[in-house]
Amino acid sequence: MLCKKLHHAAYRCRDARETTTFYTEVLGLKFSHAMGEDHVPSTGKYSPHVHIFFEMEDGSNIAFFECPRDPGNVKDMESPDWIQHFAFEVEDMDTLVKAKADLEAKGLKVVGPTNHDDFISSIYFFDPSGHRLELTTRTCRDAKRLQSFVDEAPQVLALWEKTHDWSQRHTLFGGSTGYERQGG
């Protein structure tokens, strides 16, 4: 496979220092790199910026740009705020529940845990720039069930392309709500 793992995903932030404090002190990520230029290296466009990176245990990173002279919003203000987000995997459900309590003790409003198709369970909150964050754990560890998710994914996409709603979900899952599946 060409792509080995995620190196980084990057968003814009409103304040690099505030962002660094949040990701290191609240989430415990490693502040792994910072660089800056007056011109964008790939395009040459004038845009003074700082680019900051935060590393996770597996070596993957999230990154942010503070670009104070550029127009635009820090995040997409037109899409629903639940769409664009970072999702960080944690070890297990106990860790997820403890993380929720820790985040709430730090004054953050946390939603969840939310069960997603018995595939993952997640909690949600926002960083100082308004980016939605998700902590998630894999709740399905059964190889046969995981393979069934892989096998049904093309059918789910085909139904979506056909209907652009879930009014006919029963044709795939046998139920009309949630992630209910026939016989399961």
N, C-alpha and C positions, 0 to 999 in steps of 0.2 A: 504494500500500500504506500502511496506517495506521502500522505500526511501521517506522521508518526504520533503526534499529540498536539494539543493546543499550546502554542507558545504564549500568546497573549491575545486578549480582546481589549480594545481601547474605547473609552468614552471621554467626553469633555467634562471637566469639573469647574466649579466657580472659584475655588481657592485651593491651591496645591498643599499648603500647610494644613488647612482644616481637613482635607482629604487624607493626607498622610497620618495625621493624628487618629482619625476615625479607623482607618484600615489596619493600623498597627496596634492601637490601644484597645479598640472595641472588638475587632475580629482576630487580632493576633497574627496578622500576616507579616512577612519579612519585607521591609523596604529595601528592595534589591538594586534599584538603579534610578538615576535621575540624569536627564540630559536636556539640553536646550539649544536653540538656534534663533537667529533673527529671521532666517529664511527657511522654508520647508525644504529639507534635503532632496526629496524626490521630485519636487516641481519647481523649486527656485522662488516660489511666491513669498513675498514679504509677509511674515506673520510671526512676530516674537512669541515664543512659547516655551514652556517647560513640559517635559514628558516624563512621568513618574511611573515606576513599576513596583508591583507588590507580588511576591512569590508565595506559592502554596507548597505544601509538603512534597507534591509530585514534581515540582520544578516548573509547573505552568504559572502564568502570571496574569494579572489584570493590570491595566495601565490607564492613565488619564493624561489629558492635555489641559493645561490652563492656557488659554489664548485670549488675554484681556482686550486686545485690539480688534479682534475679529467679530463680525456680526453673528447673529443667530443665538439660539437658546442653548443652554447647557444640555438639555435633553429634548426629545421630541414632545412638543406640547400639544399636539393634535391627536395622537393615538392615545387610547386608554392607558392609564399609568401602569397597568398590570402586564402589558405586553413586553416591553423592552426591559430586560433585567439580567443580572448575573445570578447564576445558581451555583452554589458551592456545596460539594458533597461532604457530609460528616459521617462518622463511623457507623452509628446505629441510632435506633429510636431513643434510647436513654440519653445519648449525647444531644440529640435534637431537642428533647424536652428540657434538659438542663440549660442548653443554649438559650432557649426561649426565656426561661426564668432569669438568666444572667443579663440578657438584653433588656428585659423589662426593668430589672433592678437598676440599669444604667439610664432609665428614662425613655427608652424607645417603645413605641407602640408596635406590637407584634401580632400578626394574624396567623392562626393555625394552632396546631398541626392540621394540615389538609391532606387527605388521602387522594392520590391520583391513580386510579385504576388498579389499586393494589400493586403498583409498579414502584412508586416512590411516595414518601410522605414529606411534606415541606412546611416551613414557616416563612413568613414574609415580613419585611420591614424596609425602611428607606435610609439611604446615606445622607450626609449633609447637603449634597447637591441635588437631592430629590430622585436619585436613581433607586429603583426597586431592587432589593436583594432577596435572595432565597437561600435558605439553608435546607438541604434535602438529604434524605437517606434512602437507600434502596431497600424496599420492603419485600420485594420478590427476589428470592435467591434460588428458587427452584428452576433448574435448567430446562425442564420440559415446558413450564409455564413461560419462561423467557423466550423460548423458541416459538411458542404460540403467538407472542406479541410480534415477533419478526415476521411470522407467516401471515398474520392478519393485517399488517401495516399497509401493504398494497391495496387490500380490499377497503380499508378505512379511507385511504386517499381517493380511491375510485368513487366511493359513495359520496364523499365530500365534493368532488369535481362535478358529479351528476346533480346534486341537490343544493349545495351550499347552505345546508341546515341539517339538523339531526332528526327530522321528523320521521325518517325511515330507518333509524338506527336498529330497530328490531330485526330488520332483514340480516344484519350482521351479528348482533349480540343476543337476540331473543328477548330483549327487554327494551322498554321505551325511555327509561331514565337511567342516569348514572352510568356505571360501567358493567352492569349486569350482563352475564353471558349465560346462554343456555347450558344447562348441565354443570354450571360452575360457579 
